[in-house]
Amino acid sequence: MDFPLALETCLRKYADFNGRASRSEYWWFYLAACGAYFAALIVDVSIFGFPSLFFFCTICGLALPTLAALVRRLHDAGRSGWWALISLVPVAGSIVLIIWCASEVDKGTNAYGEPPSLEPVLSGPSGAVAILKPKKASADLVRLEQLHALHEKGALTAEEFAAEKAKILAP
């Protein structure tokens, strides 16, 4: 997931604590939030001489979507969103939370739903690009991987592989 899509997704899911968030979605949004906090701090200090109005408004405006993205990221790792409270433990809690948020997780379905799969973009038979739907993406990717493995082993010809791939990518 790229920066603009991550920003759009997290702001669209402003207070949505359900589902999962990929590493890239979470970290791109976190970077954007830190940038906004820093910019607001610079504006406040240059105008008032201390953090004040803009910084406070930025914190109030981004606290909920940042927390929601964190909870969805914890869900992606198979953990309850309540684990976000571990950050209240001085130093060690934040370190543990950073490690969990930075870790790669199992790509399969977990108790919190399907994996965030807006990222896979596949080329169609005519060079067209198909973005897989989130619910269907996991099964389609598995099927494409199986077909690719069969093609690599020589069990499928290039034409058979292309035909099957086209069926999966068809809308």
Backbone torsions as a table, in degrees:
resi	resn	phi	psi	omega
1	MET	NA	133.6	-178.9
2	ASP	-91.0	173.5	-174.4
3	PHE	-56.8	-53.1	-178.0
4	PRO	-62.1	-39.1	-179.7
5	LEU	-67.8	-38.8	177.9
6	ALA	-64.2	-43.2	179.0
7	LEU	-63.2	-46.1	178.8
8	GLU	-62.0	-44.7	-178.0
9	THR	-62.4	-47.2	-177.9
10	CYS	-68.7	-34.9	177.9
11	LEU	-75.0	-32.6	176.4
12	ARG	-67.2	-36.7	177.9
13	LYS	-96.0	46.6	-171.3
14	TYR	-46.2	-48.8	-178.1
15	ALA	-127.6	32.8	-179.2
16	ASP	-94.7	110.0	-178.1
17	PHE	-98.3	6.7	-179.7
18	ASN	-99.1	153.0	177.3
19	GLY	90.8	-160.7	-173.4
20	ARG	-133.4	154.4	176.9
21	ALA	-127.8	133.5	178.7
22	SER	-70.6	165.8	177.2
23	ARG	-57.9	-46.6	-176.7
24	SER	-65.1	-39.8	178.5
25	GLU	-59.6	-48.7	-177.6
26	TYR	-64.4	-49.9	-173.7
27	TRP	-71.5	-33.8	175.2
28	TRP	-65.2	-42.1	179.6
29	PHE	-67.8	-39.7	178.6
30	TYR	-60.6	-42.3	177.3
31	LEU	-61.0	-44.6	179.1
32	ALA	-62.8	-42.0	179.3
33	ALA	-64.0	-43.4	177.8
34	CYS	-62.1	-39.8	177.0
35	GLY	-62.9	-41.7	178.4
36	ALA	-65.7	-41.6	177.6
37	TYR	-61.2	-45.3	-179.1
38	PHE	-63.8	-44.1	179.6
39	ALA	-62.7	-42.8	179.0
40	ALA	-64.9	-37.5	178.0
41	LEU	-64.2	-44.0	179.1
42	ILE	-61.6	-44.9	179.5
43	VAL	-61.2	-47.3	-179.3
44	ASP	-61.7	-45.8	-177.8
45	VAL	-65.7	-38.0	-179.6
46	SER	-72.2	-28.6	-179.4
47	ILE	-90.1	-51.1	-172.6
48	PHE	-102.0	-17.7	-178.3
49	GLY	90.4	-4.6	178.8
50	PHE	-157.6	159.9	178.2
51	PRO	-62.3	132.9	-174.2
52	SER	-151.5	-120.1	-169.7
53	LEU	-59.0	-56.4	-176.3
54	PHE	-64.5	-42.1	-179.8
55	PHE	-63.8	-44.6	179.4
56	PHE	-62.8	-43.5	179.5
57	CYS	-65.2	-38.1	178.4
58	THR	-65.7	-44.0	178.0
59	ILE	-62.1	-45.5	179.6
60	CYS	-63.4	-39.1	-177.5
61	GLY	-74.4	-29.7	-175.8
62	LEU	-105.8	-6.3	-177.5
63	ALA	-62.6	-47.1	-177.1
64	LEU	-67.5	-47.3	178.2
65	PRO	-67.3	-29.3	177.2
66	THR	-68.3	-42.8	177.4
67	LEU	-65.8	-41.2	179.1
68	ALA	-62.7	-42.2	178.0
69	ALA	-64.4	-39.3	177.9
70	LEU	-62.5	-45.6	-179.5
71	VAL	-63.3	-42.8	178.4
72	ARG	-65.2	-34.2	177.3
73	ARG	-67.1	-41.3	176.6
74	LEU	-63.3	-38.6	176.2
75	HIS	-60.9	-38.1	179.8
76	ASP	-62.7	-31.2	178.2
77	ALA	-86.2	3.8	178.3
78	GLY	81.7	17.3	-179.0
79	ARG	-110.0	153.1	176.1
80	SER	-68.8	150.1	177.5
81	GLY	-65.1	-20.0	178.7
82	TRP	-64.2	-18.7	177.2
83	TRP	-64.4	-14.0	176.6
84	ALA	-60.8	-26.5	179.7
85	LEU	-67.3	-14.1	178.4
86	ILE	-62.9	-20.6	178.6
87	SER	-66.8	-14.2	177.1
88	LEU	-74.4	-17.2	175.4
89	VAL	-76.5	121.3	-175.7
90	PRO	-54.9	135.0	176.4
91	VAL	58.0	-64.2	-174.9
92	ALA	-60.5	-39.7	-179.3
93	GLY	-62.7	-43.5	178.8
94	SER	-66.7	-37.9	178.9
95	ILE	-63.9	-45.5	178.6
96	VAL	-61.0	-43.9	-179.7
97	LEU	-63.4	-41.6	177.6
98	ILE	-63.0	-42.9	179.0
99	ILE	-62.5	-44.6	179.4
100	TRP	-62.9	-41.3	-178.3
101	CYS	-72.2	-25.5	-178.9
102	ALA	-90.1	-14.6	-176.4
103	SER	-74.5	146.0	172.9
104	GLU	-76.8	145.2	-176.5
105	VAL	-120.0	170.5	176.8
106	ASP	-64.2	135.5	-175.9
107	LYS	-78.3	-9.6	-175.5
108	GLY	-80.7	177.6	177.3
109	THR	-70.2	140.9	174.6
110	ASN	-128.4	-168.7	-176.2
111	ALA	-63.6	-16.4	-177.2
112	TYR	-101.6	5.3	173.9
113	GLY	120.2	-168.8	179.2
114	GLU	-68.3	153.3	176.0
115	PRO	-66.9	151.1	177.8
116	PRO	-65.9	109.9	-172.5
117	SER	-125.6	39.9	172.4
118	LEU	-81.3	-11.7	-176.4
119	GLU	-71.8	-40.2	-174.0
120	PRO	-63.6	123.1	175.3
121	VAL	-123.2	124.8	-174.8
122	LEU	-120.1	146.4	177.3
123	SER	-83.4	134.8	176.6
124	GLY	-83.4	176.4	-175.8
125	PRO	-62.3	-29.5	-178.6
126	SER	-97.9	14.7	-179.2
127	GLY	88.1	-4.1	178.4
128	ALA	-69.4	156.4	-179.0
129	VAL	-105.3	134.5	178.7
130	ALA	-119.5	129.4	174.3
131	ILE	-101.1	122.5	-176.7
132	LEU	-75.1	144.9	176.9
133	LYS	-71.3	144.5	-174.1
134	PRO	-55.0	-46.3	-176.5
135	LYS	-69.2	-35.4	-176.0
136	LYS	-88.2	-18.7	-171.5
137	ALA	-61.0	-44.1	-175.9
138	SER	-60.7	-49.3	-180.0
139	ALA	-65.0	-41.0	179.8
140	ASP	-64.4	-41.5	179.1
141	LEU	-64.9	-40.8	177.7
142	VAL	-61.7	-45.7	180.0
143	ARG	-63.1	-41.3	178.2
144	LEU	-64.5	-39.4	177.5
145	GLU	-63.7	-40.2	177.9
146	GLN	-63.9	-45.2	179.1
147	LEU	-61.9	-42.1	179.4
148	HIS	-61.9	-42.9	179.0
149	ALA	-62.2	-42.2	178.0
150	LEU	-63.7	-39.2	178.7
151	HIS	-65.7	-42.0	179.4
152	GLU	-64.0	-34.4	179.6
153	LYS	-79.7	-9.5	179.5
154	GLY	90.8	4.8	179.7
155	ALA	-75.6	-21.4	177.1
156	LEU	-122.3	139.0	174.6
157	THR	-78.2	167.9	179.2
158	ALA	-61.0	-38.6	-179.8
159	GLU	-67.2	-42.6	179.4
160	GLU	-64.8	-42.4	178.7
161	PHE	-61.0	-46.6	-179.7
162	ALA	-63.2	-39.5	-179.9
163	ALA	-65.7	-44.5	179.6
164	GLU	-66.5	-40.3	178.1
165	LYS	-61.8	-42.2	179.3
166	ALA	-62.4	-37.6	179.0
167	LYS	-63.6	-41.5	-177.9
168	ILE	-69.6	-39.2	-176.7
169	LEU	-80.6	-11.3	-179.5
170	ALA	-64.3	139.9	-177.9
171	PRO	-68.7	NA	NA
